[in-house]
């Protein structure tokens, strides 16, 4: 039965905004989408099990099973109920790309997010920290060109429309030396919008403008070097300003309208004063950017002064006192960001030879500060074999592994656990964790390869 016909009944079903979104990591893993969904790996483009991206993944058995579960009123995974993209009761006409409710195939993709590189020279607190990257994601850390070309070829053969290709992820896209070649490759073969989100810490290349790129968002997150460095650790504010200026200058010199040049600004407690925001608008106008995008995040250190609504009020009032003073900035917008998700955590696996065990230590925090960790379990290759002990609130692991001390927030919950080595078998591969919160939510904290355990 056609989804559009069913929607007229007004029936509501659980809904995932990413039912036609996919996220391709630099190592070829295909995930639900960036955020909570990226912990669910749906397949790998490097494993050989995916012969055709459309038939085996987009409209493959697993994706169709996930969509059918939603349409039947259930969430296919525990993670879905705590994911930012999940909604409990939405009319069926929201599933506009669904070809029908029997096969649950989609006519096209709304978004295909591609992570060109997992590498990064910055060490932003709410991203994957530099010292943890090898434990969080397996290599390769730069997306192979041939993998991307095969993916695009499959989409072209099936004439499957993709509304947007977004090059971004947990690394800096421009650390893939072939990034602009990938942009040109997809623009030559698909009728789609191509965007890049970058930290802007690199030199200008004219191909940024000439490759066919439709939109580039450059992360500023501060209007002064001091406020910029609080989040963009190891970043160079002057270089970001210079890159923004050179892209704008090249566009004007060649009378080009693309790429749409966006100054992206995440609102934190230290960069959200009216004085700093007004200075930002003045700089953006002088640089002749096309848009300023203010982002209200849900992560630690977030601005408590502003919401998208309050920023929109400022844009029509105090911030842009006289809109005629800023004629070159065409668009000013504000939105909410999904960030890494409401529940934040980090953990590591350590080989403790002295006690003949694998030691697990980590931390957990609810960024909305309403839930705590109640208990946790350790799984070895999917089998529950041990428990996690939540200790007294501790701030040291958060400072060391994830967040900066400049943020004044409640302490996190630290947890520890051990897995005796005698429980391991010759073919044992991975340790994974689950925790239960004080609101009885079960959260999956991902897995770690035993072979990659840290040795103190």
N, C-alpha and C positions, 0 to 999 in steps of 0.2 A: 504494500500500500504506500502511496506517495506520502512523504512527510508533510508536504504542504496541505494535503487533504485532511490528514489526521489533526493538524494544528487547529483547524476550525472548531474542534470540540472544546477547546480551551483547556485540555488536559495538561497538567504540569508534570515534569519529570526531573530527576537529578540531571545536572548539566555540567559539562566541562567545557570551558571556553576554548580549550585547546584540542577539541575533538578533531579539528582539521589543522592543527599546528604540529610541527615536529622540530626537533633539535638535533643537529648532527654535531657531535664533538670532534675535536681535532684528531682523536684516535680512531674515528670511524664509528663509535657507539651511537646508536639512534635512541633518543630518549623522548619521553612524552613532550616535555618542553622545559625551558629554563625556569628555575625556581624549584618548588617541591617536586615537580615531575621529573627533573633530571636524574633523580635517584633511581628511577625505574628504567632500566635499559631494556629496550624492546628488540634489540638485535645489533649486529655489528657489520658494517660495510667491508671490514677487513677479514671477516671470519670465513668467507666463502659460502656461507649459508644463504646469503641474499644474492640471488641471481638477477632480479629485476626489482628496482626500488619501488615502483608503483604496485606491482602485483604482489610482492612479498612483504612489503612494509605498509605503504599508505593504505592499500586495500587488502592487506594480508590477513590471515586468520586471527592473529592476536589483536590487531587494531579493530577488526569488526566485532570480535568478542567483547572488547572494552566498550564499544558504542552500544552494543546490544544490552549489556548489563545496565548502562545508564537508562536506556529506554524502558527497561523492565522495572526500574525503580530502585536499583541497588548500585553501590559504588564498587567497581571491580577490584580495588586494592584498598588496604587500610590507609595508605598515604593520601588517597583521594580526599578523604574527609577533612584533612588538615592542610590541603593544598590551596593556594590563593585563587586558583582558577575554578574551584568547585562551587556550584550553587545548588541549593536543595530542591527548588521547585520552579521550573522555568517552562513557559509554553513551548510546544514542539516547533513552532515556526522559527525559534532561535537556531534550530539545526538546518539552516538554509542550504548548506552544501551537501546535505545527505541526499543521495539519489533515491533511496526508499528505505523503509523501516524493516524490510525483510532481510536484505543482504547487508545493510549498513555500510555500503560503499559510499565514498564521497566523490563528488564531481570534480573537486579541485581543492587545493590547499590555501588556507588563508595566510599562513606564514610558514616559511621554512627558514629557521635560524641555523646558521652555519658558523661554527667556531673555527676560524682559519688557523689559530695558534692558541695553545694553552700557556705559552711563555709570556712573561711580563717583566719589565724592569722596575715597575712600581711595587709597592707593598701595602696596598690599601687595606685598612683594618677589616672591612666587611666583605672582602673578597677572600680567595684562597691565599693564605700567607706564603711567602716565598719558600720558607723552610718546610712547608707541608705539601708542596705541589706533587712531589714524586709519590707520596703516600696516598693522595686523593685520587689521582687519575693515572692510569697506565699509559705508556708511550704507544705510538709516536705523539709528539707534542706539537707537530706541525702537520696540518691536513695534507696528505699526498695529492698532488695535482690530478693524477689519473683516477683517483677515487671520486673526486668532485666532478670530473668530466664525464665519468660513467653515470653518475647520479643525474646530471643535467640531460644526458643523452636519453636515459630512460623516461624522464618527464616529457621530453620532446617527442619521442616515439608514441607515447600514449596521448599526446596533445593534452596533457593535464595542466590546467591553468594554475599558476602560483601567484597570488596577489602580491606577495612581497618576499624577496630574499633579503634577510638581515644578517650581515656579517658582524657577529659579536659573540661573546661568551665569557669565559673566566680568564682569558688571556688578551693580549693586545693584538688585534687583527693585523696590524702592519708589521709585526714580527714574522709573519709569513712572507717571504720575499716574492712570492708569486701572487699576492693578494689582488693587485690591479689587473693582472692577467685573468684571474678568476672572474672579476667583475666584467671584463670585456667578453669573456667566454659565454657567460650566461646572458648578457645583453644581446649578443649576436644570435642566440638560439631560442630564447623565450621572450614572450611579451610580458614582462614583469617589472616591478619596481625594485630597485636594488639600493640598499642602505648600509651604512657603516657607522658603528659607534666606536670612538677611539679616544685614548687619553691624550693624543696630540703631542707626545714627547718624541718627535722625530722631525727630520728636515722636509721641506716642501718638495714635492715631485709634481710636475705639471700633469702627469697622467691621472692624478686625483681628480682633475677637472675634465680631462679629455677621454677617460675610460668609458664613459657612459653612466657613471654613478649618478643616482637621482637625489640622494640626500646623505649628508655627513653630519653627525652629531659629535662635537668636540667637548669633552668633559672639562669644565673649568672648576666649578665647585669652590670658588673663592674669587674675590675681586682684588685681592692683594696677595703678594707672595706668602705672607704669614698665615692667612686663613686658608689658602690653597694647600699648603704643606701639612696642615693638621690631618687632612684625610688622604691626599695624594702624596703619600710618603715616598721619597726619592724622586718626586716629580720636579720639573723645572717650569715654573710659571711663565717666565719670560719666553721660553721656547713655545709654549702653548699659545701665547698671545701672538708671537711671530708667525706661527703656522696659520693661525686664523686670518691674520692680516694678508699673508701671501696668497692664500686661496681666494680671498675676496678681491685682491688686486688683480690677480690673473683673470678672474671672471669678468671684471669690469673692463680690463684692457682688451679682451676678446669678445665683448658684448655677449656673454653667455649667461643663461639663467640657471643652469645646472652645473654642479650639484647644489641643492638648496642647503645653505650654510647655517647650521644651528649651533648656538652656544648653549650647552646643557649645564644646568646648575642645580645640584642636589642641595636642598635646604637642611642645614645642620644648626645646632644651637649656637655655634660660633661664627656663622656667616650670614645670619638672617636679619641683621639690623637694617632699619630703613636706610641708614646712611650708606651701608655697604651695597645694598641692592640698588640704590639710586646711582652710586658710582659705577656699578656693573652696567646699568642701562646706558650711561653716558659713554663708557668704553665701547660697548657693542655698537652704538650708533656711529661712533667715530670710525670703527672698523667696517661699517656697512655690512653687518651680518644680516641674514634674512629673518632669523627667528631667535628669540630667547625662550628656552624651555625650562621652566622652574619645576623641579621634581620634589614632591613631598613623599618621603620614604617612611617605611615602618621599622627601620633598623635602629640600633643603638646610636645615641648622639643626635637623633633626629630633632628637627625644629619643633618645639612645642608652641611656638608663637604663631605658626602659619599652617594653614590647610589650603588645598586648591581653591576653596571658596574665598578665603581671606586674601590670597594672592591675587585672584581675579579682581577683587574689590580694590586692591592697591593699584593694579594696572590701570584701573579706570579713575583712580583718585590720586592719593599722595605720591605714589611711586613715579608715575608719569604725569606730573602736575599739569603740564600743557603738552598734549600729544604732538602738537606742531613742533615742539622742540626736538623731537626724535623722529624725523620723517623717513630715515633710512632703514630703521628696524621695522620690517613689514608686519611681523607677527610676534605677539607676546602671549605665551600660553602657560598653563599650570596643569599638572596632572599628579595622580598618585602612582607610585611605583610599587612593584611587587617585591623588589629587593630579593634577598635570599629566603624570605619566608618568615613567618612569625616565630618559629622555633629555631634557635641557633645552637650549634653545638660544634665541638671538635674533639677528636680522640685519636690516640695512637696506640700501636701494638709494639710491645718491647719484649725482647728475649732476655729473660732473667735466668742465666745459667746457674747462679748460686742457689736458687730455690727450684730449679728444674721446672720452670713454668713460663707461660706467656702472660705478661702483665698488661692489663688494659687500664689506661688512665685517660680521663677526659673531663669535659664540662658541658653543662646544658643550661640554656637560658631561654625564657619566654620574653621576647622583646616587648610584649604588651604588659609584662610584669604582673600577670594574674595567676599563672600556674607554676607549679614546681614539679620536680621529679619525685615520684613515689617509690618506684622500684625499677629494676632492669634485669635483663637476661642476656647471657652470652650464648651465641650459637656457633657450632663448628660444622661447617658444610650443611647448614640448615637444621641441625639437631641441637636442641637446647641442652647445654651441659654445665651451666654455671650461672651465678647471679652477680649483679653489680651492686656495690654498696654506695649509696649517696652519703657524702660526708657533710660536715657543716659548710655553710656558704663560704666560698673561697674566691678571692679576686686574682690570685697569682697566675693561675692557668690562663685566664682570659687575657691578662696583660701579655703573657708570654706567647700565646698561640694565636690570638685573634684580634683583640681590641686594644686601643690605646688608653693610657691612664688619663688622658684629657677628658674622657667621658665620665660624667658623674652619674652612675646608675647603680641600682641594687646589685650586690654580688651575685655571681652565678652559683650553681650547684656543681660541686666537684664529685666525680664518681671514680671508683676503682674496682678492679676485679682481677681474678687470676684463673688461668686454665692450665692444669698440670700437664706436663709434656707427655706423660704416659697415656693420656687420653687421645693423643694424636695418632693417626694411622699413617701408613706409608703414602697413601694417596690423599691425605688431608690437604685442603687448598686454602680455605678462607675462614676468617672469623668475622661474624657480624653481630650487631647489637640491636636490641629493642628496649625501649623504656616505656613505662606507664606513668602518666602524669596524675596530678591530684584531681583532675577533672575526668579521669579514667580514659584518656586518649592513649592509644598505642602508637608509638612513633618508631619508625625504622631509621636507624642511624647509619645505614650502609655497611659495607664490608671492607676488610683489609686482607691482602694476600699474606699468608704466613711466610712465604719466601722473602717478603720485603719487610719483615719485622725489624725494628730498630735494635741495634746491638750497642749497649752503653759502653 
